[in-house]
Amino acid sequence: MFFKWSDLGSNVHVTDAKVDDAYSICTQIKSAFDTKIASISVDNAACKEAESVAKKLQADGDPALPLRDPAHCIDLLSKDLANTSVVCSVLGEAKEVFKLCQTN
């Protein structure tokens, strides 16, 4: 199996401007809802930026932790599963049943 390296999730795409923008959004949310930021849910590509934002929020007294977004992880898994022969077979049969039950 060939693995293609990706620079997503590395510091290559992390810029001060992106971190400052995300931090600004977090501070606006904190102000609007009078709350602290407990977690920052992100996909793999934004994990390094989230770490930098979390450090700034932690310096402000927030218990911010960067976390992988569970919905994104499930979405990636479902896309992988959708290409398996088992799922394709089940979806093909479901499509036939749907056609049989469909009324025009």
DAKAJO-V244232 format. One record per helix or strand of 2 or more residues. SS is the DSSP state (H for helix, E for strand). FROM is the first residue (numbers start at 0). TO is the last residue. If there is no record, write none. Layout:
BEGIN
((SS,FROM,TO) (SS,FROM,TO))
END
This chain:
BEGIN
((H,10,12) (H,15,32) (E,38,41) (H,43,58) (E,64,67) (H,69,81) (H,84,100))
END
